[in-house]
Amino acid sequence: MNFEEVKRQEQENLMPTYGRFPVALVYGKGAVAVDTEGKEYIDFTSGIGVNSLGYCDDGWVSAVAKQAGAIQHMSNLYYSPVQTSLAAELCRLTGFGRVFFCNSGAEANECAIKLARKYSADKYGKQRTEIVTLVNSFHGRTVTTLAATGQDVFHEHFWPFTEGFSYARANDFESLLSCVTENTCAVLIELIQGEGGVMPLEKEFVRKTAALCKEKDILLMIDEVQTGVGRTGSLYCYEQYGIEPDVITSAKGLGGGLPIGACLCASRLGEVLGAGMHGTTFGGNPVSCAGGLEVLQRVAKDSFLRSVEEKGRYLREKLSKMAGVQELRGLGMMIGIVLAKDNAKEVAGRCVKNGLLVLTAKTVLRLLPPLNITYEEIDQGLEILEKSILEG
């Protein structure tokens, strides 16, 4: 099909829930995608941080195809060696005690919320159910994770939302203190607010929050859906903040291109949720887990993580000298660009026309390139980006 045929089919058959760019992608390799018309694009998005190893990485494809040819799915009523192997590898690499697998970041956050409420209810009573999140946060699109999201724009249309959430101002410890009550069971935060505009939290604020949680036996839960699996230059971003969370959630880049989510908890929380208290049909799917194992075995190496940090530094150095760039935010290869003309959406559209795929987050351009992108591809993409900025 050509682009117009794809577009017509989409308009006739899909709910119009996405604002799409006028491109239909059919093929990709590494950091390069190709559309229905044969046009190539440098991809600085990796599917919103999902394609950790780029498009159709040979090792990832081999691992996934081999598993698909062996057994593609089974019920969680039975043991899966590839699922248990991925869980063991995650626990070994992070020091967490147990993992629950699901299908997305929102589902991983749902698990974290249920875990926190069950832990506190068991220990302190059913009234201890409140969770503090941050203004400008984003935790998913289910009714409960929308309620956890601290942005008014998401608190529309779908009432009633799940109760029990309050919102502190980021980097304002007094604001956080005012939200914590005797019925608070957890604090759930992103260390870099991705959808909120690539806004990193201050380390002092995070460390004070961690100390408060430890003092009051409140679970500190870190949403690493976008920042995890090497994206910021460490396997998980919390490592750069000098804290030990009770729970982290992971998704996106973990599967390398297939749906997977994970909720990791400290050993002392490992048996809070028992048989029948939580579950999912597709969670821990063998093919997704095979992809996840390949990603971890590659990304978790010190040399690979150093390369992510180095490429991120290279990107920021080049971007800082680019006309029209006012400010840069983020860590590693999670970069937000504030433009002098405040026209990120227009620039993103011009980038597509010129052969570069980028993201936006609120008023900033957002870059989440494949972690193994080459320097040549980075330079090609930056050349297109600069051209697209200057065209305005």
Number of C-alpha atoms within 10 A of each C-alpha: 9 11 15 13 10 14 15 10 11 12 11 10 8 9 8 10 6 7 6 9 11 11 17 18 15 11 14 18 13 22 26 20 22 18 16 16 13 12 12 17 23 27 28 27 22 28 21 18 28 25 27 30 27 27 22 17 17 11 14 23 17 15 19 22 15 14 19 15 9 11 12 14 17 14 13 15 7 7 10 17 11 20 22 15 14 24 22 15 16 21 18 11 11 13 14 22 20 19 23 21 25 26 22 21 26 25 27 28 32 22 21 27 25 15 25 27 23 20 23 23 16 11 10 14 13 13 13 23 23 23 26 24 27 25 19 21 27 24 27 21 15 15 17 21 22 22 25 32 26 24 16 11 9 14 16 10 8 9 9 11 17 13 12 16 23 21 23 21 16 23 17 14 17 11 14 21 13 11 19 22 12 12 18 25 29 30 28 25 26 27 25 24 25 24 17 18 23 26 21 17 18 14 16 12 15 21 15 13 20 21 15 19 21 15 9 13 13 24 27 24 28 25 29 28 29 29 31 23 30 27 29 26 28 24 22 21 24 22 13 14 14 12 16 19 19 24 26 28 28 29 32 28 31 30 28 33 24 22 24 28 28 29 26 30 24 18 14 11 18 16 13 15 17 8 7 6 10 12 14 13 13 17 23 29 24 24 26 29 30 27 27 32 25 21 24 22 11 18 25 17 13 13 10 18 22 15 16 26 20 15 22 23 15 17 19 22 12 12 19 15 10 16 13 18 17 15 14 20 17 24 24 26 27 24 24 25 26 21 19 13 12 16 15 23 17 12 24 23 17 20 23 20 17 17 21 25 26 26 21 20 18 13 16 25 23 28 25 26 32 27 32 19 21 13 12 9 17 19 15 15 24 19 13 21 24 17 16 21 22 12 9 11
